[in-house]
Amino acid sequence: MEDRTLLPGWDVAPGEATPQPDGTVPSAPGTFGLRILNVSEVARAIREAVRAEPLLSDLWVEGEVGRVTVSSAGHAYFTLKDARSTLNCVWFSDERARSVFQPQAGLRIVAHGRVDLFEQLKARLAAEGLFEQGRKRPLPTRPTTIAVITSPTGVVWRDIATVLSRRWPLTTVLLVACKVQGDDAPESIVRAFRRLERWIAMLERDGRAAEAPQLTILARVGRSLEDLWSFNDERVVRAVVAHRLPVVCGVGHEVDVTLADFAADVRAATPSAAAELVVPDRADWLASFRRAGDRTAAAVSRTLDSVRRELAVERRALDRLDPRAQLVADRERVGLLLDRAVRVAVAAIDRRTASLRHTASELPRPILERLAAARTTLATSTSALAVLGPQATLDRGYAIVRRTIDGEIVRRGADASTGTLLLIRVAEGEVAAESRGSPDSTG
C-alpha cells in the first residue's frame, strides 16, 4: 500500500493534486492535467469575464431592430443587428413604462444598456410559460402569517420585520433562513422553500391550517448584480413557480431585475417595498374604520329619524280616531267652513256693491247721449212730417173743404149739392161757405 499511486480527483485543478511519495504530482487520467468544469462553473466564469469588461457594462450600440415580441408581463424582446451580427435584447417593462418610444422592426436606433448572460435561460423559461401573467396569483388582503425566506443575519430580515410590525402588527412573521449569496445559495433557497412547504403540510395534518402562512416573501439586498445572481438560477426560478403560496420577490434595488422577479406573483422594488405591499397600513385602516363608523352613525341616525316620523304619523292617526278629537276636528271643520262662507259672501257683496257704484257713476252719460240722439231723430222726423203734412199744402195756397153737417172732406163736386153748408180751411183759419152746385150741373 505504501507504493500505491494516489490519483487526483477528476475535478482537481493543476497544483491542487496530492503529491506522490517521490514528490511528483500525477495528472488525472485522460485529462492531460486540465481541470474539468461543470456547467455552472463555466457560466459563472463567462459571466464574471463579461462583467469584468468595462466596455460591456455600460455601452451604446447602433443597429437595426429585428423581430419584436412583447410578453404578457410587458417586457419587450427584440434583436439588434447589422450586416454581419445580431444581438438579443430585452427591454424590461419598468423601463418601457417610463418611455414613449416603442421598438418596431426596421427602425435604426441607438440602444443603451449592458451585456449580461442570463437571457438565453430567461428565454427558455419564458417559452415554458413560467413568466406568464395568467399564472400570477392574487395576494391576500390581510394575511395573518407571512413567511420570509432570506438570510437571518442581514439587514433585510430586520427591515421586513420592522415594516410589517409598523404597518400591520396583527401579522405573525415566520423566518425561513437560507443563504442568499455564494455558490451554494441557490440550493439553500430551494431547500428553504421545501422546508416551508413541509411545515405547512404538517400544520394541515395537525388541524392547524389557520396558523400556516398565506404568502411568502423572497428577499435579498445587494450592492451589485453579482450579489443577486443566485436569484437568476433556474432551480430558484422553478421553486418560486412551484411554491404553493403566492410569492412576493423583493430582491436588490429598484433598477435590479432577476429571473426570480419574473417568476414571482408580485415583484417589489426592494425588500422593504415587498413588506409594504403584502399588508395594509393600519393608519389607513383606522381612518377607514372611522369613516365607516361615521357612515354607520349617520345611517343609524337617519333610521331613528325615520322611525320617529313614522311613530308621529301613527300617533296622529290614533289621535284622530279618538271621539273627542273627532268632535274637536268637526268643530274646527265647521268653523272653517263658516269662515269660508262668510268670506265668500262678503266678497260677493263687495263685488256687487262695487259693480252697482260703477254702474251708478256711469248711468247719466249714456242716458243723456240716448236723449240727445232721440231729440235729433225727433227733429228730423218732425221736419219730414212737416213737409208731407196738410199744413204745408195749405201754405202753398190749397184749401180743405169739409161739409159742415158731417165734417167729411169734399173730394168731388157731387159730394156738395146745392145748398150744402161747407167749412173751408185755408193756411191761416177757416171760411164758412154754401155750395151753389157743380158748374157742370147748370149747363
C-alpha angles and dihedrals in degrees: 000000000000093000094045113125114238109220119207122240117272092248098043111128121226111283093025099083121109110259119244119241088263091054097253122128112223123216123241112264111267095002100088087219095305121137115239113218130200122233095262091052091051092048091048091049092051091045092050092048092050094047093045090060108088092201091062097044095065117014144147117223128191120205149116120285113242128188113347124208126180117199125218088255090061100254116139120219119192142146126246112206147169131187094292112021144035131210123201110226135188126197110197120225094242090060094041091054090059095051133071091206120097122190116243129185112263097026117128109221144163110235127198122207146091136279116245137168110231100075096097091052090046092051091050093049091045090052088057089056096247092133098042116133091222093070094052113115125218119246122243112253098226111016115194094203129027126190118215119198108198144102113301092214102052131086091251094076092049093046093050093046091049094050093047092048092049098045102035115005091178090076121096113219120212117197116212103191122216142147115268100184135047137043094298094045096096092054091045091053091049091050089050090057090049093049090051092051091049089051091051091048090051091051090051092050090050092051093249099114090135089068093056120103118263096206141008131229117207107197141174134152122209139175094220141015088259088066090054099044093105087070090060091060114117092227091057092047092052092046090054092049094046095046113119094222130062109269126216112197116206105172127156123331132320095277094048117095124181134180089254088061090057092048096047121094090235129017120212124196094230138003090259090050089052090056090050092050098054100053134041122244110258090214089059091046092049089051089047091050090050091051090047089049091050091049091048092049090049091049091049090048091051090048092050091048090051091049090049091052091049091049090050090051091049091047091052090048091052091047090053090055091057109103091223090051090048091052091049090048091049091050091049091047092049090047091050091049092049091048090050092048092049091049091049093048093047090048091050092049091048091050092048092047091050090049092051092048091050091048092048092050091050098041103088094054099060091040092053091046091051092048091051090050090049092050091051091050092047092051091049092048091047091053091049092048092047090057092049098038128101093250090066089052091050090050088058091059102269124127137207116228119202131178109247094217098060106004093239116151113249107230099160133037090241089063091069112049122189113297095020111144112233137193114210119199117203131179092281113027139330134284125207115223143164125229117238093191133265118309089231092059094060097058 
